[in-house]
């Protein structure tokens, strides 16, 4: 989510700083500090001006995307300590340089240092969102949830509020708290703005908020598909599972999830399309693994195994049919169907493995 459209350029306050230094020069107002041994005060205004200039160049490098060059300058400014008039902003910029370069450990250290105390404002928002993104990418769900709860009461720009809620929902979903994830995802939708189709054009997945939203909706749908179990009924020879009804419902859920994936992510060419496809493939493979597990459990009960076999074959063919239809539509739009084609082949292998009782 940390992107140019959410930044507020520091040029205004940089100009103010430059004007301040000009005033100091005009009136020959030298800044003094006492030497370590307590001797005669040393004039430091020239040194401070040089550091202020270096800070401005570092900020310009950062805004131009030259994160390595900017980080070098900010590290030098950090070593200068309080001699640098903007020393309190150095941890923020240095942390963001590390973040943009994918160096998450030092980025986390610097951004946490910057946020010590009660910092608010635009830079504090960016620092918090960068930390939340790092926690998501490193799957540090408890830390993400803690920082999200701490950040939520603070003033935030609308897009930043939506992004916060989306990250929060992702962490809850990852921890298996599906009801909480659905609730927070509903809150996120209130802050999403713009056309979902246009938003999906962004090459940056953190700027494709609608794509992230639909990806999370897909995860929750797939969780529902995996949450059911065949209902068991009693009998003279022990309980029996009602496999046909369960298999029908599971494949109906997967087919609905495929339609959702195609419509909301793949046909929009969303940056979240690949992640959504992988999630769907994983959900389908989970269904296949459960079929094989039940098939093995019914090894000693041929009638039950035959019932499961018939229900499995019928529904796997239904799922293949849905995959073929979806792939055909995607190909007509010039979109890749490699993942869906590979999944169809895996279903063929599954059908073969269930072709006869073990």
C-alpha positions as CSV (number, residue, x, y, z in Angstrom):
1,X,0.0,0.0,0.0
2,X,3.0,2.3,0.5
3,X,2.9,4.1,-2.8
4,X,3.3,7.6,-4.4
5,X,-0.4,8.4,-4.3
6,X,-0.4,8.1,-0.5
7,X,2.7,10.2,0.1
8,X,2.5,13.8,0.9
9,X,5.7,15.4,-0.3
10,X,7.9,17.0,2.3
11,X,9.0,19.8,-0.1
12,X,6.9,22.4,1.7
13,X,8.7,21.9,5.0
14,X,12.0,21.5,3.3
15,X,11.5,25.0,1.7
16,X,10.7,26.3,5.1
17,X,13.8,24.8,6.5
18,X,15.9,26.4,3.7
19,X,14.2,29.8,4.4
20,X,15.1,29.4,8.1
21,X,18.8,28.8,7.3
22,X,18.8,31.8,5.0
23,X,17.5,33.9,7.8
24,X,20.2,32.6,10.1
25,X,22.8,33.6,7.5
26,X,21.4,37.1,7.0
27,X,21.4,37.9,10.6
28,X,24.7,36.1,11.3
29,X,23.0,34.0,14.0
30,X,25.4,31.2,14.8
31,X,24.2,28.1,16.6
32,X,26.5,27.2,19.4
33,X,27.2,24.0,21.3
34,X,29.6,23.3,24.1
35,X,32.7,21.2,23.3
36,X,32.9,17.9,25.1
37,X,35.6,19.3,27.5
38,X,33.5,22.3,28.4
39,X,35.8,24.7,26.6
40,X,34.9,27.6,24.4
41,X,31.6,27.1,22.4
42,X,32.0,26.0,18.8
43,X,30.1,27.5,15.9
44,X,28.1,24.8,14.1
45,X,25.8,26.6,11.8
46,X,27.9,25.8,8.7
47,X,27.9,22.1,9.7
48,X,24.2,22.2,10.3
49,X,23.6,23.8,6.9
50,X,25.7,21.1,5.2
51,X,23.7,18.4,7.0
52,X,20.4,20.0,6.0
53,X,21.5,20.1,2.4
54,X,22.5,16.4,2.6
55,X,19.2,15.6,4.1
56,X,17.4,17.3,1.2
57,X,19.4,15.4,-1.3
58,X,18.7,12.1,0.5
59,X,14.9,12.9,0.4
60,X,15.1,13.6,-3.3
61,X,16.9,10.3,-3.9
62,X,14.2,8.5,-1.9
63,X,11.3,10.1,-3.8
64,X,13.0,9.3,-7.1
65,X,13.1,5.6,-6.1
66,X,16.9,5.6,-5.6
67,X,16.7,3.7,-2.3
68,X,20.3,2.5,-2.2
69,X,21.7,5.9,-2.7
70,X,19.2,7.4,-0.3
71,X,19.9,4.8,2.4
72,X,23.7,5.6,2.2
73,X,23.0,9.3,2.8
74,X,20.5,8.6,5.6
75,X,23.0,6.2,7.3
76,X,25.6,9.0,7.2
77,X,23.0,11.5,8.6
78,X,22.1,9.0,11.4
79,X,25.8,8.8,12.4
80,X,25.8,12.6,12.7
81,X,23.2,12.4,15.4
82,X,21.6,15.6,16.8
83,X,23.9,17.8,14.7
84,X,21.5,17.1,11.9
85,X,18.5,19.5,12.2
86,X,16.2,16.8,10.9
87,X,17.7,13.9,12.9
88,X,14.3,12.8,14.2
89,X,13.1,12.1,10.6
90,X,16.1,10.0,9.6
91,X,14.9,6.8,11.2
92,X,11.7,7.1,9.2
93,X,13.4,7.6,5.8
94,X,16.1,5.0,6.5
95,X,13.4,2.5,7.5
96,X,11.4,3.2,4.4
97,X,14.5,2.8,2.2
98,X,15.1,-0.6,3.8
99,X,11.4,-1.5,3.4
100,X,11.3,-0.5,-0.3
101,X,14.5,-2.6,-0.9
102,X,12.9,-5.6,0.8
103,X,15.3,-5.6,3.8
104,X,12.6,-6.2,6.4
105,X,14.7,-6.8,9.5
106,X,16.4,-3.4,9.5
107,X,13.3,-1.7,8.2
108,X,11.3,-3.0,11.2
109,X,14.0,-1.8,13.6
110,X,14.1,1.7,12.2
111,X,10.3,2.2,11.8
112,X,9.6,0.9,15.3
113,X,12.2,3.4,16.6
114,X,10.6,6.2,14.6
115,X,7.2,5.4,16.1
116,X,8.3,5.4,19.7
117,X,6.1,7.7,21.7
118,X,2.9,9.1,20.3
119,X,3.6,9.9,16.7
120,X,0.7,10.9,14.4
121,X,0.6,12.5,11.0
122,X,1.2,11.3,7.5
123,X,4.7,9.9,8.0
124,X,3.5,8.0,11.1
125,X,0.7,6.5,8.9
126,X,3.2,5.4,6.3
127,X,5.5,3.9,8.9
128,X,2.6,1.9,10.5
129,X,1.3,0.7,7.1
130,X,4.8,-0.4,6.1
131,X,5.2,-2.3,9.3
132,X,1.8,-4.0,8.8
133,X,2.8,-5.0,5.3
134,X,6.1,-6.5,6.6
135,X,4.2,-8.5,9.2
136,X,1.9,-9.8,6.5
137,X,4.7,-10.8,4.2
138,X,6.5,-12.6,7.0
139,X,3.3,-14.1,8.3
140,X,3.8,-12.5,11.7
141,X,0.1,-12.6,12.4
142,X,0.0,-11.8,16.1
143,X,2.2,-8.7,15.6
144,X,0.0,-7.6,12.7
145,X,-3.1,-7.9,14.8
146,X,-1.5,-6.0,17.7
147,X,-0.4,-3.1,15.5
148,X,-3.7,-3.0,13.6
149,X,-5.7,-2.7,16.8
150,X,-3.3,0.0,18.0
151,X,-3.6,1.9,14.7
152,X,-7.3,1.6,14.1
153,X,-8.3,4.4,16.5
154,X,-5.9,6.9,14.9
155,X,-6.8,9.4,12.1
156,X,-6.1,7.8,8.7
157,X,-6.7,8.6,5.1
158,X,-9.5,6.7,3.6
159,X,-7.4,4.4,1.4
160,X,-5.0,3.8,4.3
161,X,-8.0,2.9,6.5
162,X,-9.2,0.4,3.9
163,X,-5.7,-1.1,3.6
164,X,-5.5,-1.5,7.4
165,X,-8.8,-3.3,7.5
166,X,-7.8,-5.6,4.7
167,X,-4.5,-6.6,6.4
168,X,-6.4,-7.1,9.6
169,X,-8.9,-9.4,7.9
170,X,-6.1,-11.4,6.3
171,X,-4.4,-12.0,9.7
172,X,-7.7,-13.1,11.2
173,X,-8.3,-15.5,8.3
174,X,-4.8,-16.9,8.6
175,X,-5.4,-17.7,12.3
176,X,-8.7,-19.5,11.5
177,X,-10.9,-16.7,12.9
178,X,-13.2,-16.7,10.0
179,X,-16.1,-14.9,11.6
180,X,-13.9,-12.1,12.7
181,X,-12.2,-11.9,9.3
182,X,-15.6,-11.6,7.6
183,X,-16.6,-8.8,9.9
184,X,-13.5,-6.8,9.4
185,X,-13.6,-7.4,5.7
186,X,-17.1,-5.9,5.6
187,X,-15.8,-2.9,7.4
188,X,-13.0,-2.6,4.8
189,X,-15.5,-2.5,2.0
190,X,-17.0,0.7,3.4
191,X,-13.7,2.5,2.8
192,X,-13.0,1.1,-0.7
193,X,-13.4,3.7,-3.4
194,X,-13.3,3.8,-7.2
195,X,-14.0,1.3,-9.9
196,X,-12.8,-2.2,-9.1
197,X,-12.0,-2.8,-12.8
198,X,-9.8,0.3,-13.0
199,X,-8.1,-0.4,-9.7
200,X,-7.0,-3.8,-10.9
201,X,-4.9,-2.2,-13.6
202,X,-2.2,-1.3,-11.1
203,X,0.9,-3.4,-11.3
204,X,1.4,-3.0,-7.6
205,X,-0.8,-5.5,-5.6
206,X,-0.7,-3.2,-2.6
207,X,-2.5,-0.6,-4.6
208,X,-5.0,-3.0,-6.0
209,X,-7.3,-2.7,-3.0
210,X,-10.3,-4.2,-4.7
211,X,-8.2,-7.1,-5.9
212,X,-7.0,-7.8,-2.3
213,X,-10.6,-7.5,-1.1
214,X,-11.9,-10.1,-3.6
215,X,-8.9,-12.4,-2.9
216,X,-9.9,-12.4,0.8
217,X,-13.5,-13.0,-0.1
218,X,-12.3,-16.0,-2.1
219,X,-10.3,-17.3,0.8
220,X,-13.3,-17.2,3.0
221,X,-15.5,-18.9,0.4
222,X,-12.9,-21.7,0.1
223,X,-12.8,-22.0,3.9
224,X,-16.5,-22.7,3.8
225,X,-16.0,-25.3,1.1
226,X,-13.5,-27.1,3.4
227,X,-15.5,-26.8,6.6
228,X,-18.2,-29.4,5.9
229,X,-18.1,-33.1,6.8
230,X,-20.3,-36.0,5.5
231,X,-23.2,-36.4,7.8
232,X,-23.1,-39.7,9.7
233,X,-26.3,-41.8,10.4
234,X,-26.6,-44.8,12.6
235,X,-27.3,-48.3,11.5
236,X,-27.2,-52.0,12.5
237,X,-23.6,-52.3,11.3
238,X,-22.4,-49.0,12.7
239,X,-22.7,-45.4,11.4
240,X,-22.6,-44.6,7.8
241,X,-21.6,-41.4,6.1
242,X,-23.9,-39.7,3.6
243,X,-21.2,-39.1,1.0
244,X,-23.3,-38.1,-2.1
245,X,-24.9,-35.1,-0.4
246,X,-21.5,-33.9,1.0
247,X,-19.7,-34.4,-2.3
248,X,-22.5,-32.5,-4.2
249,X,-22.4,-29.6,-1.7
250,X,-18.6,-29.4,-1.7
251,X,-18.3,-29.3,-5.5
252,X,-21.1,-26.8,-5.7
253,X,-19.1,-24.6,-3.4
254,X,-15.9,-25.1,-5.4
255,X,-17.7,-24.3,-8.7
256,X,-19.1,-21.1,-7.1
257,X,-15.6,-20.2,-5.9
258,X,-14.2,-20.8,-9.4
259,X,-16.9,-18.5,-10.9
260,X,-16.1,-15.8,-8.3
261,X,-12.3,-16.2,-9.0
262,X,-12.9,-15.8,-12.7
263,X,-15.2,-12.9,-12.5
264,X,-13.6,-10.8,-9.8
265,X,-9.9,-11.5,-10.3
266,X,-9.0,-13.3,-13.5
267,X,-11.2,-11.4,-16.0
268,X,-10.2,-8.1,-14.4
269,X,-6.6,-9.1,-14.9
270,X,-6.0,-8.3,-11.2
271,X,-2.6,-8.5,-9.7
272,X,-4.3,-10.8,-7.1
273,X,-5.4,-13.3,-9.9
274,X,-2.4,-15.5,-9.5
275,X,-2.7,-15.7,-5.7
276,X,-6.4,-16.4,-6.1
277,X,-5.8,-19.2,-8.6
278,X,-3.3,-20.8,-6.3
279,X,-5.7,-20.6,-3.4
280,X,-8.4,-22.2,-5.5
281,X,-6.0,-25.0,-6.6
282,X,-5.1,-25.6,-3.0
283,X,-8.8,-25.7,-2.0
284,X,-9.6,-28.2,-4.8
285,X,-6.6,-30.4,-3.9
286,X,-7.8,-30.3,-0.3
287,X,-11.1,-31.7,-1.4
288,X,-9.3,-34.5,-3.4
289,X,-7.2,-35.4,-0.3
290,X,-10.4,-35.7,1.8
291,X,-11.9,-38.0,-0.9
292,X,-8.8,-40.2,-0.8
293,X,-8.8,-40.3,3.0
294,X,-12.5,-41.3,3.2
295,X,-11.9,-43.9,0.5
296,X,-9.1,-45.5,2.6
297,X,-11.3,-45.4,5.7
298,X,-14.0,-47.3,3.9
299,X,-11.6,-50.1,2.8
300,X,-13.3,-52.7,4.9
301,X,-16.8,-51.7,3.9
302,X,-17.2,-52.3,0.2
303,X,-20.7,-50.9,-0.1
304,X,-19.8,-47.6,1.5
305,X,-16.7,-47.4,-0.7
306,X,-18.7,-48.0,-3.8
307,X,-21.1,-45.2,-2.8
308,X,-18.2,-42.8,-2.2
309,X,-16.6,-43.9,-5.5
310,X,-19.7,-43.1,-7.5
311,X,-20.3,-39.7,-5.7
312,X,-16.6,-38.8,-6.2
313,X,-16.6,-39.6,-9.9
314,X,-19.8,-37.8,-10.6
315,X,-18.7,-34.6,-8.8
316,X,-15.1,-34.6,-10.1
317,X,-16.5,-34.7,-13.6
318,X,-18.7,-31.8,-12.7
319,X,-15.7,-29.9,-11.4
320,X,-13.7,-30.7,-14.6
321,X,-16.6,-29.4,-16.7
322,X,-16.6,-26.1,-14.7
323,X,-12.8,-25.8,-15.2
324,X,-13.1,-26.4,-19.0
325,X,-15.8,-23.7,-19.3
326,X,-13.8,-21.2,-17.3
327,X,-10.6,-21.9,-19.2
328,X,-12.4,-21.5,-22.5
329,X,-13.7,-18.0,-21.4
330,X,-10.3,-17.0,-20.2
331,X,-8.6,-18.1,-23.4
332,X,-11.1,-16.1,-25.4
333,X,-9.8,-13.0,-23.5
334,X,-6.2,-13.8,-24.2
335,X,-5.6,-14.8,-20.6
336,X,-3.4,-17.6,-19.3
337,X,-5.1,-20.8,-18.2
338,X,-2.0,-22.8,-17.3
339,X,-2.9,-23.3,-13.6
340,X,-6.4,-24.4,-14.4
341,X,-5.2,-26.8,-17.1
342,X,-2.7,-28.3,-14.6
343,X,-5.4,-28.7,-12.0
344,X,-7.6,-30.5,-14.5
345,X,-4.9,-33.0,-15.1
346,X,-4.5,-33.6,-11.4
347,X,-8.2,-34.3,-11.2
348,X,-7.7,-36.9,-14.0
349,X,-5.1,-38.6,-11.8
350,X,-7.4,-38.5,-8.8
351,X,-10.2,-40.1,-10.8
352,X,-7.8,-42.8,-11.9
353,X,-6.8,-43.5,-8.2
354,X,-10.5,-43.8,-7.3
355,X,-11.4,-46.0,-10.3
356,X,-11.6,-49.1,-8.2
357,X,-11.7,-50.1,-4.5
358,X,-8.3,-50.5,-3.0
